[in-house]
């Protein structure tokens, strides 16, 4: 893409649309990791855990991941019926549902105002297999970089500790 401006549906994608798209992509993990991190260091957050160690981390991360995805479920080992978890999970659910609309609508509004440009030799087609492979690759890489550290600190550590005979 060096030297070319990407296009989508005949409209030029510029830095404003890229920045708004990245904001859209980052809202979900930032919500999860911010509130989960706060819950893990605050005494009123960890007091609701029935399981310590890596399983407790997994319980809190799952609760916030579920809330940001508008499901609202939690593991049985987490007492989420406290003031802290009711408020923070509710805010996460609200932000996960509505905060992502703002950058998506801003990108749409920005693209509507642009004039369509004719296809040229520099146009990267979005209906081919190369685009699909690149899109899936970016989704996997962003997801892995976002959640692999939490996966490594939660279920993977718990597995190795269970193999060593320590359970929580």
Secondary structure by P-SEA (a helix, b strand, c coil): cccbbbbcccccccaaaaaaaaaaaaaaaaaaaaaaaaaaaccccccccccccaaaaaaaaaaaaaaaacccccccccccccaaaaaaaaaaaaaaccaaaaaaaaaaaaaaabbbbcccccccccccaaaaaaaaaaaaaaaaaccaaaaaacaaaaaaaaaacccc
